[in-house]
């Protein structure tokens, strides 16, 4: 499967809005983006995102409702991988350390136990 083209800043804003809403009309996206461009510009960009394979659409009466083609989990993993590569040289350890050092609240006992379990599971699976 070929990799989808990179998104512009505005396209990323639109995709973030659609992921946050689950599915959305053009007007809902415009309302959810601060400093949004015109409704017509958002409509055009959403059409482009559909052509690029990021959004799918369905008509509901006179309204067009857009939804992401990818699940939120899959998109989140892909975005995280990009952040990991770009800012931490692919190091999960550095990313986790940065996150833990920047948190305002401490890690709860439940979170700590869950992280330990995930590490044990990854070790057992040879990851």
C-alpha positions as CSV (number, residue, x, y, z in Angstrom):
1,X,0.0,0.0,0.0
2,X,1.5,3.4,-0.9
3,X,1.9,6.1,1.7
4,X,-0.6,8.9,1.6
5,X,0.8,12.4,0.7
6,X,1.8,14.6,3.6
7,X,-0.8,17.1,4.9
8,X,-0.6,20.9,4.9
9,X,-1.1,22.7,8.2
10,X,-4.7,23.5,7.3
11,X,-5.4,19.9,6.1
12,X,-4.0,18.7,9.4
13,X,-6.3,21.1,11.3
14,X,-9.3,19.8,9.4
15,X,-8.3,16.1,10.0
16,X,-7.8,16.8,13.7
17,X,-11.3,18.4,13.8
18,X,-12.9,15.5,12.0
19,X,-11.1,13.0,14.3
20,X,-12.2,14.9,17.4
21,X,-15.8,15.0,16.2
22,X,-15.9,11.5,14.8
23,X,-17.7,12.7,11.7
24,X,-18.5,16.2,10.6
25,X,-20.0,18.5,8.1
26,X,-18.1,21.4,6.6
27,X,-19.8,23.9,8.9
28,X,-19.0,21.8,12.0
29,X,-15.3,21.8,11.0
30,X,-15.3,25.6,10.4
31,X,-16.8,26.1,13.9
32,X,-14.2,23.9,15.5
33,X,-11.1,25.5,14.0
34,X,-9.8,28.7,15.5
35,X,-8.9,31.2,12.7
36,X,-10.7,29.0,10.2
37,X,-10.6,29.9,6.6
38,X,-13.9,30.5,4.7
39,X,-16.5,27.8,4.5
40,X,-15.9,27.5,0.8
41,X,-12.1,27.0,1.4
42,X,-12.8,24.3,4.0
43,X,-15.2,22.6,1.7
44,X,-12.6,22.6,-1.1
45,X,-9.9,21.3,1.3
46,X,-12.2,18.5,2.6
47,X,-12.8,17.5,-1.0
48,X,-9.0,17.4,-1.6
49,X,-8.6,15.3,1.6
50,X,-11.2,12.9,0.1
51,X,-9.3,12.7,-3.1
52,X,-6.1,12.0,-1.2
53,X,-7.8,9.1,0.6
54,X,-8.0,10.7,4.1
55,X,-11.7,11.3,4.2
56,X,-14.8,9.5,3.0
57,X,-18.2,11.2,2.5
58,X,-21.8,10.3,2.6
59,X,-24.8,12.4,1.8
60,X,-27.6,12.8,4.4
61,X,-30.3,14.8,2.6
62,X,-28.7,18.0,1.6
63,X,-25.8,17.7,4.0
64,X,-22.5,16.0,3.2
65,X,-21.0,14.3,6.2
66,X,-17.3,13.5,6.2
67,X,-15.5,10.8,8.3
68,X,-11.9,9.7,8.5
69,X,-10.9,6.7,6.3
70,X,-8.6,5.5,9.0
71,X,-9.5,4.7,12.6
72,X,-8.6,7.1,15.3
73,X,-6.3,4.4,16.9
74,X,-4.4,3.7,13.7
75,X,-4.1,7.4,12.9
76,X,-2.9,8.1,16.4
77,X,-0.2,5.4,16.2
78,X,1.0,6.7,12.9
79,X,1.1,10.3,14.3
80,X,3.0,9.1,17.3
81,X,5.5,7.2,15.1
82,X,6.1,10.5,13.3
83,X,6.7,12.4,16.5
84,X,8.9,9.6,17.8
85,X,11.1,9.7,14.6
86,X,11.1,13.5,14.2
87,X,11.8,14.6,17.8
88,X,13.3,11.6,19.6
89,X,15.3,9.9,16.8
90,X,13.0,6.9,17.1
91,X,13.8,6.4,20.8
92,X,10.7,5.4,22.8
93,X,12.8,5.7,26.0
94,X,13.6,9.3,25.3
95,X,10.0,10.1,24.3
96,X,8.7,8.5,27.5
97,X,11.3,10.3,29.6
98,X,10.4,13.6,28.1
99,X,6.8,13.0,28.7
100,X,7.2,12.0,32.3
101,X,9.5,15.0,33.0
102,X,7.1,17.4,31.5
103,X,3.9,16.2,33.3
104,X,2.4,18.5,35.9
105,X,1.0,15.6,37.9
106,X,2.8,12.5,39.1
107,X,2.2,9.1,37.5
108,X,-0.5,7.3,39.3
109,X,0.1,3.8,40.7
110,X,-2.4,2.4,38.2
111,X,-0.5,4.0,35.3
112,X,2.8,2.8,36.6
113,X,1.5,-0.8,37.0
114,X,0.1,-0.6,33.5
115,X,3.4,0.6,32.0
116,X,5.3,-2.2,33.7
117,X,2.8,-4.8,32.4
118,X,3.1,-3.4,28.9
119,X,6.9,-3.6,29.1
120,X,6.7,-7.2,30.4
121,X,4.3,-8.1,27.6
122,X,6.5,-6.6,24.9
123,X,9.5,-8.5,26.3
124,X,7.6,-11.8,26.2
125,X,6.5,-11.1,22.6
126,X,10.1,-10.3,21.7
127,X,9.4,-6.6,20.9
